[in-house]
Amino acid sequence: MRRSDINAHITHAKELFESISFKLPFWGHYSPAQWDENPDLAKWCRTHQMGWDVTDYGEGDFAKRGLILFCLRNGILRQPGEVPYAEKIMIVGENQECPWHYHKVKMEDIIVRGGGNLVIELCNLTDDGKMDMVNDVHVRTDGKLNILPAGGKVVLEAGQSVTLPRTLVHRFYGEEGKGPVIVGEVSQVNDDLADNFFFDCDARFSEIENDVAPIHPLWNELAS
């Protein structure tokens, strides 16, 4: 991805967050120079995978497959004194896919905070690690039990949520014609380096072409 595009996506995300009065922590607006002046905070955020994250899953077509994320809080697995939870805010465009994946450790609630509607498709995981396109899926939306056929979908409007247990395979995208979706995530500790298991995408993190300077570094670019 080009840095100029990443900068534009972050700027757009900040505008959408502001449209629903969602406030980022103060360091969500830090420039690279400000991060350099705060090395302890930079190390903390990088170690905890907190901050900006923009990906096209290594495929070079952000509008088709991509995601903007900001992790506000997070712990570290099996570390004494660490919080056991995480929180993210994300932007999902119309028909912009987060591809099929699951987590072995993390349980999560996906919540639509504003904007358009979020479509989530679901299936179970077989014992040998494949997508189960035979058996029904049991999933709860705001506590209500839904029984869906394999590959079935739920559509979430603003204020609605779905609880995704461990190993439940899922993908999501914004519903066409409804505009970009502002999506929250509340979960157990999040580890994007080790607890994402994809089926058909190249990479969780993108290679970056620095055609311009960053307005805000991504979390994995912070000094450790």
N, C-alpha and C positions, 0 to 999 in steps of 0.2 A: 504494500500500500504506500502511496505517496504521503509524505508528512502534511502537505498542503490539504489533502483530502481528510486526513485524520483531524487536523485543526478545524476544518469546516464542520465535520460531524460533531465534534465536541462543542463547538459554538452553538450548533443547532440544538443539541441535547440540553445545554444550559438554558436556552430560550424556552424549550418545552418544560423543563423542570420549573422554571419561573412562572410559566403560565398556570400552574396549579399550586403556586406558592410553596414548592418543595425546595428547601434550603440545603445546600451542601455544607459540609464542614469548611472552616476557613481555609484549610489547605487544599481544598478542591479547586481553588482559584490561584494556587501558587504558580509562579513562573519558574523556569529552571534556575534562575538566579536566587529566588527565594528558597527553593529546596536546598541549594548549595549552602545557604546561610543557616539551615536547620538540619544538620547531618543526623542527629539522634532521631528526629521525627522521620526523616527519609528512610533510615534503616528500619525503624519500627514498621512503617507502612509497607516497605518492600517485603520484609519478613512475614508480615501478615497479609500480603496480597491485597492491600487496600489502596484505592484510588482509581484512576481512569484506566479503561481497557477498551480498545477498539479492535475488532477482528473481522477479517473476511475469510477466515478458515483456510487461508493459503490458496484461495482459488481465484482471486483477482476480480471478483464481481460482487462488490459490497451490497449493491441493491438487491441482488438475488439471494446471496448467502452472506449474512453479516450481522453484527450486533455491537451496540454501544452499551457499556456497563460502567457503573461506578460502585465500588465496594466501600461502604461506610464503616463497617465494623466486622471483625473476624477474629477467631482464635486460631490456635495451632493444635493439631491433634496430639493427644497423649503427652502434652506438656503441662506440668504442674502450674497452677495459678492462671491458666489461660481460660478465657470465656469459652463456653461450649456452643456458641451460636454465631451467626453471620447475618448481615443484611446488605442487600444490593438494590440499586435502582437502575433500570435499563430502558433503552429506546428500541422498539421493534417497528420497522417500517411495514407498509402494506406489501404483502406477499414476500417479505424479506424473511428467509428461513434461518432458524437455528436448527441445524440438522439432527437427525435421529441420534440419540445418545442416552446413557443412563449413568447413575452414580452408585458405587458400592457402599459408600460410607454415609453420604449426605441424604437426609430427608429434607424436603423443602415445601414451602407454600409459595405458589406463584400468584401474585395479586395484581389486578389491573388498577392502577392508581388514577388514570385519566387518559384522555385521548380516545382512540378507536377501540375496536374489539380485538381480543387475542384468541386465535384458534390454536388449540393444543391437540395433537393426535397422539394416540397411546397404544401400546401393546405390551404384553408380558415378555419376560426373558426366559428362554429355554434353559435347561440344566447345562447344556453345552455352549451357552453364551450367544445364542442366535435370537433373532426377533421371532417371537411366537405369533404367527398370523392365523392361529386357529382358535385359541381359547379366549373367552370373554375377559374383559378388564373390569375390575372393581375399583372405583375411584370416587373420592368425596369432594364435592364442590360446596364450600361453606358449610360443611357438615352433612350435606345431603348425599346419600349413596347413589351412585350412577353405575349401572351395569351396561357396558358398551361392547360391541363386537370388536374383535382384534383389528387395530387400525382405526377405530372409531375416534370421534373428536368431541371435545367440549368447546364451546364458544363463551368466553368471559367478557362481560361488559364492565364498565368502570365500577369499582367497589366489590367485584366478585373475585373469588379465588378458588384454587384447586390445590389439594394436598397430594404430593407425589412421594410415595414410599420409596425406599431403596430398591434399586434394580428395575423400577418401572421405566420402560423405554418410552421416550417422548421426543417430539419435535414441536416447534411452534412458529407462528408467523402472524403478521397483522392481517385482519380480514380486509379484502379488497373493497375500496370505496369508503372506508371508515376513517382513514387517516392514520398517522403514526400512533403507536400505543406506548404509554408510559407504564412500565411494568415494575413492580416491586418483587423482591424475593426475600423471604425470611426462612432461615434454614439452620441446620446444624453447621458446624465448622465447614468452611468451603476450602477446597484445595484444587485449584484449576490446573496444577502441575501433575497431579497424580490420581484424581478421582473423576475424570471425564473419560467415558468410553464411547467413542464414536463408531459408526458403521460405515460411513461413506464420505468422509471428508479428509482433507490432506493434513491439516494442522490446526490446533487450537489458537496458536499465536501467529501473527503475520510478520513476514519480512518487510522492513520499512525502508523506503527510499527517501532520504532526507533532502528533498528539493528546497525546503524552507526550514526555518527554525521552529521548534515546537512551541506552542503557546502554553501547554501543560504537558509535562512528561507522563507517559504511561507508568503504571505501578512497577512493572518489571524493568523500567529504565532508571529507577531511583537508585541512588548510591547505597550500597550495602556495607 
